[in-house]
Amino acid sequence: MDYNNLVFAGMPGGWEVALIALVILLIFGAKRLPGLARGLGQGIREFKGAVDGVKDELKDVQESVDAPSEDEKS
């Protein structure tokens, strides 16, 4: 068995995804799903913003470490 088949071995297929969606619909109801999706989207946006902020901070630190200071120039 090659590696590509192993990667997708645990992934749910079409029927499994439909069954999971049906169970979620039954548990939460159709009226609450848009609010849940909106909250999930907002959480993902906030997470991406935090990740971008951390990347920017790391980049700034790396640039300050790479740039010679005034003492080193003299």
N, CA, C and O atoms as a Tripos MOL2 file, in Angstrom:
@<TRIPOS>MOLECULE
protein
  296   295    74     0     0
PROTEIN
NO_CHARGES

@<TRIPOS>ATOM
      1 N           0.8610   -1.1800    0.0000 N.3       1 MET1
      2 CA          0.0000    0.0000    0.0000 C.3       1 MET1
      3 C           0.9000    1.2320    0.0000 C.2       1 MET1
      4 O           1.8290    1.3230    0.8030 O.2       1 MET1
      5 N           0.6330    2.1670   -0.8840 N.am      2 ASP2
      6 CA          1.4990    3.3440   -0.9180 C.3       2 ASP2
      7 C           0.9970    4.4120    0.0510 C.2       2 ASP2
      8 O          -0.1200    4.3340    0.5630 O.2       2 ASP2
      9 N           1.8360    5.3990    0.2870 N.am      3 TYR3
     10 CA          1.5830    6.4170    1.3040 C.3       3 TYR3
     11 C           0.3390    7.2430    1.0210 C.2       3 TYR3
     12 O          -0.3640    7.6150    1.9610 O.2       3 TYR3
     13 N           0.0390    7.5440   -0.2360 N.am      4 ASN4
     14 CA         -1.1380    8.3650   -0.5670 C.3       4 ASN4
     15 C          -2.4260    7.6920   -0.1250 C.2       4 ASN4
     16 O          -3.3540    8.3720    0.3140 O.2       4 ASN4
     17 N          -2.5040    6.3930   -0.2310 N.am      5 ASN5
     18 CA         -3.7050    5.6930    0.2210 C.3       5 ASN5
     19 C          -3.8280    5.7350    1.7370 C.2       5 ASN5
     20 O          -4.9410    5.7840    2.2610 O.2       5 ASN5
     21 N          -2.7150    5.7180    2.4440 N.am      6 LEU6
     22 CA         -2.7570    5.7750    3.9010 C.3       6 LEU6
     23 C          -3.2400    7.1280    4.3990 C.2       6 LEU6
     24 O          -3.9160    7.2100    5.4240 O.2       6 LEU6
     25 N          -2.9010    8.1770    3.6870 N.am      7 VAL7
     26 CA         -3.2910    9.5250    4.1070 C.3       7 VAL7
     27 C          -4.8040    9.6660    4.0990 C.2       7 VAL7
     28 O          -5.3760   10.2460    5.0210 O.2       7 VAL7
     29 N          -5.4530    9.1470    3.0780 N.am      8 PHE8
     30 CA         -6.8930    9.3020    2.9380 C.3       8 PHE8
     31 C          -7.6880    8.1520    3.5570 C.2       8 PHE8
     32 O          -8.9110    8.1200    3.4280 O.2       8 PHE8
     33 N          -7.0340    7.2280    4.2130 N.am      9 ALA9
     34 CA         -7.7150    6.0630    4.7760 C.3       9 ALA9
     35 C          -8.7150    6.4630    5.8660 C.2       9 ALA9
     36 O          -9.7760    5.8480    5.9750 O.2       9 ALA9
     37 N          -8.3990    7.4760    6.6690 N.am     10 GLY10
     38 CA         -9.2710    7.8700    7.7630 C.3      10 GLY10
     39 C         -10.2620    8.9530    7.4140 C.2      10 GLY10
     40 O         -11.0480    9.3560    8.2720 O.2      10 GLY10
     41 N         -10.2560    9.4400    6.1920 N.am     11 MET11
     42 CA        -11.1320   10.5270    5.7830 C.3      11 MET11
     43 C         -12.5400    9.9920    5.5070 C.2      11 MET11
     44 O         -12.7000    8.9540    4.8650 O.2      11 MET11
     45 N         -13.5610   10.7080    5.9990 N.am     12 PRO12
     46 CA        -14.9320   10.2600    5.7180 C.3      12 PRO12
     47 C         -15.2990   10.4960    4.2520 C.2      12 PRO12
     48 O         -14.8790   11.4760    3.6360 O.2      12 PRO12
     49 N         -16.0850    9.5830    3.7200 N.am     13 GLY13
     50 CA        -16.5430    9.7030    2.3400 C.3      13 GLY13
     51 C         -17.8050   10.5370    2.2460 C.2      13 GLY13
     52 O         -18.1900   11.2050    3.2050 O.2      13 GLY13
     53 N         -18.4440   10.4990    1.0960 N.am     14 GLY14
     54 CA        -19.6350   11.3060    0.8460 C.3      14 GLY14
     55 C         -20.8060   10.9730    1.7530 C.2      14 GLY14
     56 O         -21.4520   11.8690    2.2960 O.2      14 GLY14
     57 N         -21.0780    9.6840    1.9180 N.am     15 TRP15
     58 CA        -22.2100    9.2840    2.7560 C.3      15 TRP15
     59 C         -21.9520    9.6010    4.2300 C.2      15 TRP15
     60 O         -22.8660    9.9880    4.9580 O.2      15 TRP15
     61 N         -20.7240    9.4360    4.6550 N.am     16 GLU16
     62 CA        -20.4080    9.7410    6.0540 C.3      16 GLU16
     63 C         -20.5760   11.2240    6.3480 C.2      16 GLU16
     64 O         -21.0910   11.5920    7.4040 O.2      16 GLU16
     65 N         -20.1480   12.0750    5.4260 N.am     17 VAL17
     66 CA        -20.2900   13.5220    5.6050 C.3      17 VAL17
     67 C         -21.7670   13.8960    5.6400 C.2      17 VAL17
     68 O         -22.1750   14.7140    6.4640 O.2      17 VAL17
     69 N         -22.5700   13.3110    4.7620 N.am     18 ALA18
     70 CA        -24.0130   13.5890    4.7410 C.3      18 ALA18
     71 C         -24.6600   13.1480    6.0490 C.2      18 ALA18
     72 O         -25.5180   13.8500    6.5840 O.2      18 ALA18
     73 N         -24.2560   11.9960    6.5630 N.am     19 LEU19
     74 CA        -24.8120   11.4940    7.8250 C.3      19 LEU19
     75 C         -24.4260   12.4170    8.9810 C.2      19 LEU19
     76 O         -25.2590   12.7170    9.8360 O.2      19 LEU19
     77 N         -23.1830   12.8650    9.0150 N.am     20 ILE20
     78 CA        -22.7440   13.7870   10.0710 C.3      20 ILE20
     79 C         -23.5230   15.0950    9.9890 C.2      20 ILE20
     80 O         -23.9430   15.6280   11.0160 O.2      20 ILE20
     81 N         -23.7200   15.6160    8.7850 N.am     21 ALA21
     82 CA        -24.4850   16.8540    8.6060 C.3      21 ALA21
     83 C         -25.9280   16.6680    9.0740 C.2      21 ALA21
     84 O         -26.4910   17.5620    9.7060 O.2      21 ALA21
     85 N         -26.5240   15.5340    8.7750 N.am     22 LEU22
     86 CA        -27.8920   15.2540    9.2100 C.3      22 LEU22
     87 C         -27.9840   15.1840   10.7280 C.2      22 LEU22
     88 O         -28.9340   15.7060   11.3100 O.2      22 LEU22
     89 N         -27.0240   14.5540   11.3710 N.am     23 VAL23
     90 CA        -27.0250   14.4570   12.8370 C.3      23 VAL23
     91 C         -26.8720   15.8400   13.4540 C.2      23 VAL23
     92 O         -27.5540   16.1590   14.4270 O.2      23 VAL23
     93 N         -25.9890   16.6610   12.9030 N.am     24 ILE24
     94 CA        -25.8170   18.0320   13.4110 C.3      24 ILE24
     95 C         -27.1050   18.8240   13.2440 C.2      24 ILE24
     96 O         -27.4970   19.5700   14.1410 O.2      24 ILE24
     97 N         -27.7620   18.6680   12.1040 N.am     25 LEU25
     98 CA        -29.0270   19.3570   11.8660 C.3      25 LEU25
     99 C         -30.0870   18.9130   12.8710 C.2      25 LEU25
    100 O         -30.8470   19.7390   13.3760 O.2      25 LEU25
    101 N         -30.1410   17.6320   13.1590 N.am     26 LEU26
    102 CA        -31.1190   17.1330   14.1270 C.3      26 LEU26
    103 C         -30.8100   17.6050   15.5450 C.2      26 LEU26
    104 O         -31.7280   17.8940   16.3130 O.2      26 LEU26
    105 N         -29.5460   17.6840   15.8970 N.am     27 ILE27
    106 CA        -29.1770   18.0750   17.2610 C.3      27 ILE27
    107 C         -29.4310   19.5680   17.4870 C.2      27 ILE27
    108 O         -30.0380   19.9460   18.4880 O.2      27 ILE27
    109 N         -28.9750   20.4080   16.5730 N.am     28 PHE28
    110 CA        -29.0440   21.8480   16.7980 C.3      28 PHE28
    111 C         -30.2810   22.5020   16.2070 C.2      28 PHE28
    112 O         -30.6730   23.5770   16.6620 O.2      28 PHE28
    113 N         -30.9000   21.9000   15.2220 N.am     29 GLY29
    114 CA        -32.0680   22.4900   14.5950 C.3      29 GLY29
    115 C         -31.6790   23.4950   13.5250 C.2      29 GLY29
    116 O         -30.5980   24.0820   13.5670 O.2      29 GLY29
    117 N         -32.5670   23.6810   12.5760 N.am     30 ALA30
    118 CA        -32.2830   24.5370   11.4240 C.3      30 ALA30
    119 C         -32.1880   26.0120   11.8030 C.2      30 ALA30
    120 O         -31.4840   26.7680   11.1340 O.2      30 ALA30
    121 N         -32.8710   26.4330   12.8460 N.am     31 LYS31
    122 CA        -32.8700   27.8510   13.2080 C.3      31 LYS31
    123 C         -31.5550   28.2740   13.8560 C.2      31 LYS31
    124 O         -31.1590   29.4340   13.7410 O.2      31 LYS31
    125 N         -30.8790   27.3600   14.5300 N.am     32 ARG32
    126 CA        -29.6450   27.7240   15.2230 C.3      32 ARG32
    127 C         -28.4060   27.5460   14.3660 C.2      32 ARG32
    128 O         -27.3490   28.0720   14.7160 O.2      32 ARG32
    129 N         -28.4920   26.8310   13.2670 N.am     33 LEU33
    130 CA        -27.3120   26.5720   12.4460 C.3      33 LEU33
    131 C         -26.6730   27.8380   11.8690 C.2      33 LEU33
    132 O         -25.4460   27.9400   11.8980 O.2      33 LEU33
    133 N         -27.4340   28.8110   11.3470 N.am     34 PRO34
    134 CA        -26.7680   30.0250   10.8400 C.3      34 PRO34
    135 C         -25.9770   30.7640   11.9130 C.2      34 PRO34
    136 O         -24.8910   31.2750   11.6390 O.2      34 PRO34
    137 N         -26.5030   30.8250   13.1160 N.am     35 GLY35
    138 CA        -25.7770   31.4770   14.2090 C.3      35 GLY35
    139 C         -24.5120   30.7210   14.5720 C.2      35 GLY35
    140 O         -23.4780   31.3310   14.8460 O.2      35 GLY35
    141 N         -24.5870   29.3940   14.5750 N.am     36 LEU36
    142 CA        -23.4040   28.5880   14.8600 C.3      36 LEU36
    143 C         -22.3500   28.7700   13.7720 C.2      36 LEU36
    144 O         -21.1620   28.8900   14.0720 O.2      36 LEU36
    145 N         -22.7770   28.7890   12.5210 N.am     37 ALA37
    146 CA        -21.8450   28.9740   11.4110 C.3      37 ALA37
    147 C         -21.2120   30.3650   11.4680 C.2      37 ALA37
    148 O         -20.0210   30.5180   11.1970 O.2      37 ALA37
    149 N         -22.0010   31.3690   11.8160 N.am     38 ARG38
    150 CA        -21.4850   32.7310   11.9240 C.3      38 ARG38
    151 C         -20.4400   32.8140   13.0370 C.2      38 ARG38
    152 O         -19.3890   33.4320   12.8630 O.2      38 ARG38
    153 N         -20.7290   32.1940   14.1720 N.am     39 GLY39
    154 CA        -19.7810   32.1810   15.2800 C.3      39 GLY39
    155 C         -18.5080   31.4300   14.9260 C.2      39 GLY39
    156 O         -17.4130   31.8470   15.3020 O.2      39 GLY39
    157 N         -18.6470   30.3330   14.2080 N.am     40 LEU40
    158 CA        -17.4790   29.5660   13.7760 C.3      40 LEU40
    159 C         -16.6260   30.3940   12.8200 C.2      40 LEU40
    160 O         -15.4000   30.4040   12.9360 O.2      40 LEU40
    161 N         -17.2530   31.0800   11.8870 N.am     41 GLY41
    162 CA        -16.5230   31.9260   10.9490 C.3      41 GLY41
    163 C         -15.7980   33.0600   11.6540 C.2      41 GLY41
    164 O         -14.6580   33.3780   11.3160 O.2      41 GLY41
    165 N         -16.4520   33.6650   12.6240 N.am     42 GLN42
    166 CA        -15.8320   34.7470   13.3780 C.3      42 GLN42
    167 C         -14.6370   34.2150   14.1680 C.2      42 GLN42
    168 O         -13.5970   34.8710   14.2350 O.2      42 GLN42
    169 N         -14.7750   33.0540   14.7550 N.am     43 GLY43
    170 CA        -13.6650   32.4560   15.4950 C.3      43 GLY43
    171 C         -12.4820   32.1460   14.5950 C.2      43 GLY43
    172 O         -11.3320   32.3510   14.9830 O.2      43 GLY43
    173 N         -12.7600   31.6520   13.3950 N.am     44 ILE44
    174 CA        -11.6820   31.3540   12.4470 C.3      44 ILE44
    175 C         -10.9820   32.6430   12.0280 C.2      44 ILE44
    176 O          -9.7550   32.6740   11.9380 O.2      44 ILE44
    177 N         -11.7530   33.7200   11.7670 N.am     45 ARG45
    178 CA        -11.1430   35.0050   11.4060 C.3      45 ARG45
    179 C         -10.2570   35.5310   12.5290 C.2      45 ARG45
    180 O          -9.1570   36.0180   12.2700 O.2      45 ARG45
    181 N         -10.7250   35.4380   13.7730 N.am     46 GLU46
    182 CA         -9.9310   35.9080   14.9040 C.3      46 GLU46
    183 C          -8.6630   35.0810   15.0530 C.2      46 GLU46
    184 O          -7.6000   35.6260   15.3500 O.2      46 GLU46
    185 N          -8.7620   33.7750   14.8530 N.am     47 PHE47
    186 CA         -7.5950   32.9050   14.9490 C.3      47 PHE47
    187 C          -6.5710   33.2590   13.8760 C.2      47 PHE47
    188 O          -5.3760   33.3430   14.1590 O.2      47 PHE47
    189 N          -7.0390   33.4670   12.6390 N.am     48 LYS48
    190 CA         -6.1220   33.8380   11.5590 C.3      48 LYS48
    191 C          -5.4660   35.1840   11.8420 C.2      48 LYS48
    192 O          -4.2800   35.3680   11.5680 O.2      48 LYS48
    193 N          -6.2300   36.1220   12.3860 N.am     49 GLY49
    194 CA         -5.6600   37.4190   12.7400 C.3      49 GLY49
    195 C          -4.5920   37.2820   13.8150 C.2      49 GLY49
    196 O          -3.5590   37.9480   13.7490 O.2      49 GLY49
    197 N          -4.8270   36.4310   14.7990 N.am     50 ALA50
    198 CA         -3.8310   36.2110   15.8440 C.3      50 ALA50
    199 C          -2.5810   35.5500   15.2780 C.2      50 ALA50
    200 O          -1.4650   35.9050   15.6570 O.2      50 ALA50
    201 N          -2.7610   34.5980   14.3790 N.am     51 VAL51
    202 CA         -1.6100   33.9400   13.7570 C.3      51 VAL51
    203 C          -0.8090   34.9450   12.9440 C.2      51 VAL51
    204 O           0.4210   34.9500   13.0050 O.2      51 VAL51
    205 N          -1.4850   35.7900   12.1900 N.am     52 ASP52
    206 CA         -0.7950   36.8160   11.4080 C.3      52 ASP52
    207 C          -0.0500   37.7920   12.3230 C.2      52 ASP52
    208 O           1.0590   38.2200   12.0030 O.2      52 ASP52
    209 N          -0.6560   38.1400   13.4540 N.am     53 GLY53
    210 CA          0.0020   39.0280   14.4120 C.3      53 GLY53
    211 C           1.2710   38.4180   14.9710 C.2      53 GLY53
    212 O           2.2870   39.1000   15.0990 O.2      53 GLY53
    213 N           1.2190   37.1390   15.3040 N.am     54 VAL54
    214 CA          2.3990   36.4500   15.8220 C.3      54 VAL54
    215 C           3.4790   36.3720   14.7400 C.2      54 VAL54
    216 O           4.6610   36.5650   15.0250 O.2      54 VAL54
    217 N           3.0720   36.0890   13.5010 N.am     55 LYS55
    218 CA          4.0500   36.0410   12.4080 C.3      55 LYS55
    219 C           4.7200   37.3950   12.2230 C.2      55 LYS55
    220 O           5.9310   37.4600   12.0110 O.2      55 LYS55
    221 N           3.9420   38.4870   12.3000 N.am     56 ASP56
    222 CA          4.4990   39.8300   12.1580 C.3      56 ASP56
    223 C           5.4830   40.1400   13.2850 C.2      56 ASP56
    224 O           6.5440   40.7170   13.0480 O.2      56 ASP56
    225 N           5.1220   39.7480   14.5220 N.am     57 GLU57
    226 CA          6.0150   39.9750   15.6520 C.3      57 GLU57
    227 C           7.3090   39.1970   15.4890 C.2      57 GLU57
    228 O           8.3880   39.7290   15.7520 O.2      57 GLU57
    229 N           7.2180   37.9420   15.0560 N.am     58 LEU58
    230 CA          8.4200   37.1380   14.8440 C.3      58 LEU58
    231 C           9.2920   37.7290   13.7390 C.2      58 LEU58
    232 O          10.5190   37.7190   13.8360 O.2      58 LEU58
    233 N           8.6550   38.2390   12.6950 N.am     59 LYS59
    234 CA          9.3980   38.8610   11.6060 C.3      59 LYS59
    235 C          10.1190   40.1110   12.0990 C.2      59 LYS59
    236 O          11.2800   40.3330   11.7550 O.2      59 LYS59
    237 N           9.4340   40.9360   12.9120 N.am     60 ASP60
    238 CA         10.0530   42.1390   13.4600 C.3      60 ASP60
    239 C          11.2430   41.7850   14.3470 C.2      60 ASP60
    240 O          12.2870   42.4340   14.2750 O.2      60 ASP60
    241 N          11.0910   40.7630   15.1780 N.am     61 VAL61
    242 CA         12.1860   40.3420   16.0470 C.3      61 VAL61
    243 C          13.3530   39.8340   15.2180 C.2      61 VAL61
    244 O          14.5070   40.1550   15.5040 O.2      61 VAL61
    245 N          13.0630   39.0510   14.2010 N.am     62 GLN62
    246 CA         14.1220   38.5220   13.3480 C.3      62 GLN62
    247 C          14.8610   39.6520   12.6430 C.2      62 GLN62
    248 O          16.0870   39.6150   12.5400 O.2      62 GLN62
    249 N          14.1360   40.6550   12.1560 N.am     63 GLU63
    250 CA         14.7670   41.7950   11.4960 C.3      63 GLU63
    251 C          15.6240   42.5960   12.4660 C.2      63 GLU63
    252 O          16.6950   43.0790   12.0980 O.2      63 GLU63
    253 N          15.1590   42.7390   13.6980 N.am     64 SER64
    254 CA         15.9430   43.4950   14.6810 C.3      64 SER64
    255 C          17.1930   42.7220   15.0940 C.2      64 SER64
    256 O          18.2120   43.3300   15.4230 O.2      64 SER64
    257 N          17.1300   41.3950   15.0810 N.am     65 VAL65
    258 CA         18.2990   40.5910   15.4130 C.3      65 VAL65
    259 C          19.2960   40.6220   14.2670 C.2      65 VAL65
    260 O          20.5040   40.6800   14.4950 O.2      65 VAL65
    261 N          18.8020   40.5830   13.0440 N.am     66 ASP66
    262 CA         19.6770   40.5730   11.8640 C.3      66 ASP66
    263 C          20.3160   41.9360   11.6160 C.2      66 ASP66
    264 O          21.4450   41.9940   11.1280 O.2      66 ASP66
    265 N          19.6320   43.0300   11.9350 N.am     67 ALA67
    266 CA         20.1620   44.3720   11.6830 C.3      67 ALA67
    267 C          21.2320   44.7020   12.7060 C.2      67 ALA67
    268 O          21.0310   44.4710   13.8980 O.2      67 ALA67
    269 N          22.3590   45.2330   12.2740 N.am     68 PRO68
    270 CA         23.4130   45.6090   13.2340 C.3      68 PRO68
    271 C          22.9710   46.8060   14.0610 C.2      68 PRO68
    272 O          22.3200   47.7190   13.5530 O.2      68 PRO68
    273 N          23.3260   46.7940   15.3260 N.am     69 SER69
    274 CA         22.9490   47.8990   16.2040 C.3      69 SER69
    275 C          23.9450   49.0440   16.0150 C.2      69 SER69
    276 O          24.9430   48.8870   15.3120 O.2      69 SER69
    277 N          23.6800   50.1880   16.6350 N.am     70 GLU70
    278 CA         24.5440   51.3620   16.5380 C.3      70 GLU70
    279 C          25.9290   51.0700   17.1350 C.2      70 GLU70
    280 O          26.9340   51.5660   16.6240 O.2      70 GLU70
    281 N          25.9910   50.2740   18.2050 N.am     71 ASP71
    282 CA         27.2630   49.9470   18.8370 C.3      71 ASP71
    283 C          28.1350   49.1020   17.9170 C.2      71 ASP71
    284 O          29.3560   49.2580   17.9030 O.2      71 ASP71
    285 N          27.5180   48.2120   17.1530 N.am     72 GLU72
    286 CA         28.2600   47.3260   16.2830 C.3      72 GLU72
    287 C          28.7760   48.0490   15.0420 C.2      72 GLU72
    288 O          29.7710   47.6270   14.4520 O.2      72 GLU72
    289 N          28.1140   49.1300   14.6430 N.am     73 LYS73
    290 CA         28.5210   49.8750   13.4430 C.3      73 LYS73
    291 C          29.8180   50.6360   13.6940 C.2      73 LYS73
    292 O          30.6130   50.8110   12.7710 O.2      73 LYS73
    293 N          30.0470   51.0860   14.9120 N.am     74 SER74
    294 CA         31.2250   51.8940   15.2340 C.3      74 SER74
    295 C          32.4730   51.0710   15.3560 C.2      74 SER74
    296 O          33.5460   51.6130   15.6240 O.2      74 SER74
@<TRIPOS>BOND
     1     1     2 1
     2     2     3 1
     3     3     4 2
     4     3     5 am
     5     5     6 1
     6     6     7 1
     7     7     8 2
     8     7     9 am
     9     9    10 1
    10    10    11 1
    11    11    12 2
    12    11    13 am
    13    13    14 1
    14    14    15 1
    15    15    16 2
    16    15    17 am
    17    17    18 1
    18    18    19 1
    19    19    20 2
    20    19    21 am
    21    21    22 1
    22    22    23 1
    23    23    24 2
    24    23    25 am
    25    25    26 1
    26    26    27 1
    27    27    28 2
    28    27    29 am
    29    29    30 1
    30    30    31 1
    31    31    32 2
    32    31    33 am
    33    33    34 1
    34    34    35 1
    35    35    36 2
    36    35    37 am
    37    37    38 1
    38    38    39 1
    39    39    40 2
    40    39    41 am
    41    41    42 1
    42    42    43 1
    43    43    44 2
    44    43    45 am
    45    45    46 1
    46    46    47 1
    47    47    48 2
    48    47    49 am
    49    49    50 1
    50    50    51 1
    51    51    52 2
    52    51    53 am
    53    53    54 1
    54    54    55 1
    55    55    56 2
    56    55    57 am
    57    57    58 1
    58    58    59 1
    59    59    60 2
    60    59    61 am
    61    61    62 1
    62    62    63 1
    63    63    64 2
    64    63    65 am
    65    65    66 1
    66    66    67 1
    67    67    68 2
    68    67    69 am
    69    69    70 1
    70    70    71 1
    71    71    72 2
    72    71    73 am
    73    73    74 1
    74    74    75 1
    75    75    76 2
    76    75    77 am
    77    77    78 1
    78    78    79 1
    79    79    80 2
    80    79    81 am
    81    81    82 1
    82    82    83 1
    83    83    84 2
    84    83    85 am
    85    85    86 1
    86    86    87 1
    87    87    88 2
    88    87    89 am
    89    89    90 1
    90    90    91 1
    91    91    92 2
    92    91    93 am
    93    93    94 1
    94    94    95 1
    95    95    96 2
    96    95    97 am
    97    97    98 1
    98    98    99 1
    99    99   100 2
   100    99   101 am
   101   101   102 1
   102   102   103 1
   103   103   104 2
   104   103   105 am
   105   105   106 1
   106   106   107 1
   107   107   108 2
   108   107   109 am
   109   109   110 1
   110   110   111 1
   111   111   112 2
   112   111   113 am
   113   113   114 1
   114   114   115 1
   115   115   116 2
   116   115   117 am
   117   117   118 1
   118   118   119 1
   119   119   120 2
   120   119   121 am
   121   121   122 1
   122   122   123 1
   123   123   124 2
   124   123   125 am
   125   125   126 1
   126   126   127 1
   127   127   128 2
   128   127   129 am
   129   129   130 1
   130   130   131 1
   131   131   132 2
   132   131   133 am
   133   133   134 1
   134   134   135 1
   135   135   136 2
   136   135   137 am
   137   137   138 1
   138   138   139 1
   139   139   140 2
   140   139   141 am
   141   141   142 1
   142   142   143 1
   143   143   144 2
   144   143   145 am
   145   145   146 1
   146   146   147 1
   147   147   148 2
   148   147   149 am
   149   149   150 1
   150   150   151 1
   151   151   152 2
   152   151   153 am
   153   153   154 1
   154   154   155 1
   155   155   156 2
   156   155   157 am
   157   157   158 1
   158   158   159 1
   159   159   160 2
   160   159   161 am
   161   161   162 1
   162   162   163 1
   163   163   164 2
   164   163   165 am
   165   165   166 1
   166   166   167 1
   167   167   168 2
   168   167   169 am
   169   169   170 1
   170   170   171 1
   171   171   172 2
   172   171   173 am
   173   173   174 1
   174   174   175 1
   175   175   176 2
   176   175   177 am
   177   177   178 1
   178   178   179 1
   179   179   180 2
   180   179   181 am
   181   181   182 1
   182   182   183 1
   183   183   184 2
   184   183   185 am
   185   185   186 1
   186   186   187 1
   187   187   188 2
   188   187   189 am
   189   189   190 1
   190   190   191 1
   191   191   192 2
   192   191   193 am
   193   193   194 1
   194   194   195 1
   195   195   196 2
   196   195   197 am
   197   197   198 1
   198   198   199 1
   199   199   200 2
   200   199   201 am
   201   201   202 1
   202   202   203 1
   203   203   204 2
   204   203   205 am
   205   205   206 1
   206   206   207 1
   207   207   208 2
   208   207   209 am
   209   209   210 1
   210   210   211 1
   211   211   212 2
   212   211   213 am
   213   213   214 1
   214   214   215 1
   215   215   216 2
   216   215   217 am
   217   217   218 1
   218   218   219 1
   219   219   220 2
   220   219   221 am
   221   221   222 1
   222   222   223 1
   223   223   224 2
   224   223   225 am
   225   225   226 1
   226   226   227 1
   227   227   228 2
   228   227   229 am
   229   229   230 1
   230   230   231 1
   231   231   232 2
   232   231   233 am
   233   233   234 1
   234   234   235 1
   235   235   236 2
   236   235   237 am
   237   237   238 1
   238   238   239 1
   239   239   240 2
   240   239   241 am
   241   241   242 1
   242   242   243 1
   243   243   244 2
   244   243   245 am
   245   245   246 1
   246   246   247 1
   247   247   248 2
   248   247   249 am
   249   249   250 1
   250   250   251 1
   251   251   252 2
   252   251   253 am
   253   253   254 1
   254   254   255 1
   255   255   256 2
   256   255   257 am
   257   257   258 1
   258   258   259 1
   259   259   260 2
   260   259   261 am
   261   261   262 1
   262   262   263 1
   263   263   264 2
   264   263   265 am
   265   265   266 1
   266   266   267 1
   267   267   268 2
   268   267   269 am
   269   269   270 1
   270   270   271 1
   271   271   272 2
   272   271   273 am
   273   273   274 1
   274   274   275 1
   275   275   276 2
   276   275   277 am
   277   277   278 1
   278   278   279 1
   279   279   280 2
   280   279   281 am
   281   281   282 1
   282   282   283 1
   283   283   284 2
   284   283   285 am
   285   285   286 1
   286   286   287 1
   287   287   288 2
   288   287   289 am
   289   289   290 1
   290   290   291 1
   291   291   292 2
   292   291   293 am
   293   293   294 1
   294   294   295 1
   295   295   296 2
@<TRIPOS>SUBSTRUCTURE
     1 MET1         2 RESIDUE 1 A MET
     2 ASP2         6 RESIDUE 1 A ASP
     3 TYR3        10 RESIDUE 1 A TYR
     4 ASN4        14 RESIDUE 1 A ASN
     5 ASN5        18 RESIDUE 1 A ASN
     6 LEU6        22 RESIDUE 1 A LEU
     7 VAL7        26 RESIDUE 1 A VAL
     8 PHE8        30 RESIDUE 1 A PHE
     9 ALA9        34 RESIDUE 1 A ALA
    10 GLY10       38 RESIDUE 1 A GLY
    11 MET11       42 RESIDUE 1 A MET
    12 PRO12       46 RESIDUE 1 A PRO
    13 GLY13       50 RESIDUE 1 A GLY
    14 GLY14       54 RESIDUE 1 A GLY
    15 TRP15       58 RESIDUE 1 A TRP
    16 GLU16       62 RESIDUE 1 A GLU
    17 VAL17       66 RESIDUE 1 A VAL
    18 ALA18       70 RESIDUE 1 A ALA
    19 LEU19       74 RESIDUE 1 A LEU
    20 ILE20       78 RESIDUE 1 A ILE
    21 ALA21       82 RESIDUE 1 A ALA
    22 LEU22       86 RESIDUE 1 A LEU
    23 VAL23       90 RESIDUE 1 A VAL
    24 ILE24       94 RESIDUE 1 A ILE
    25 LEU25       98 RESIDUE 1 A LEU
    26 LEU26      102 RESIDUE 1 A LEU
    27 ILE27      106 RESIDUE 1 A ILE
    28 PHE28      110 RESIDUE 1 A PHE
    29 GLY29      114 RESIDUE 1 A GLY
    30 ALA30      118 RESIDUE 1 A ALA
    31 LYS31      122 RESIDUE 1 A LYS
    32 ARG32      126 RESIDUE 1 A ARG
    33 LEU33      130 RESIDUE 1 A LEU
    34 PRO34      134 RESIDUE 1 A PRO
    35 GLY35      138 RESIDUE 1 A GLY
    36 LEU36      142 RESIDUE 1 A LEU
    37 ALA37      146 RESIDUE 1 A ALA
    38 ARG38      150 RESIDUE 1 A ARG
    39 GLY39      154 RESIDUE 1 A GLY
    40 LEU40      158 RESIDUE 1 A LEU
    41 GLY41      162 RESIDUE 1 A GLY
    42 GLN42      166 RESIDUE 1 A GLN
    43 GLY43      170 RESIDUE 1 A GLY
    44 ILE44      174 RESIDUE 1 A ILE
    45 ARG45      178 RESIDUE 1 A ARG
    46 GLU46      182 RESIDUE 1 A GLU
    47 PHE47      186 RESIDUE 1 A PHE
    48 LYS48      190 RESIDUE 1 A LYS
    49 GLY49      194 RESIDUE 1 A GLY
    50 ALA50      198 RESIDUE 1 A ALA
    51 VAL51      202 RESIDUE 1 A VAL
    52 ASP52      206 RESIDUE 1 A ASP
    53 GLY53      210 RESIDUE 1 A GLY
    54 VAL54      214 RESIDUE 1 A VAL
    55 LYS55      218 RESIDUE 1 A LYS
    56 ASP56      222 RESIDUE 1 A ASP
    57 GLU57      226 RESIDUE 1 A GLU
    58 LEU58      230 RESIDUE 1 A LEU
    59 LYS59      234 RESIDUE 1 A LYS
    60 ASP60      238 RESIDUE 1 A ASP
    61 VAL61      242 RESIDUE 1 A VAL
    62 GLN62      246 RESIDUE 1 A GLN
    63 GLU63      250 RESIDUE 1 A GLU
    64 SER64      254 RESIDUE 1 A SER
    65 VAL65      258 RESIDUE 1 A VAL
    66 ASP66      262 RESIDUE 1 A ASP
    67 ALA67      266 RESIDUE 1 A ALA
    68 PRO68      270 RESIDUE 1 A PRO
    69 SER69      274 RESIDUE 1 A SER
    70 GLU70      278 RESIDUE 1 A GLU
    71 ASP71      282 RESIDUE 1 A ASP
    72 GLU72      286 RESIDUE 1 A GLU
    73 LYS73      290 RESIDUE 1 A LYS
    74 SER74      294 RESIDUE 1 A SER
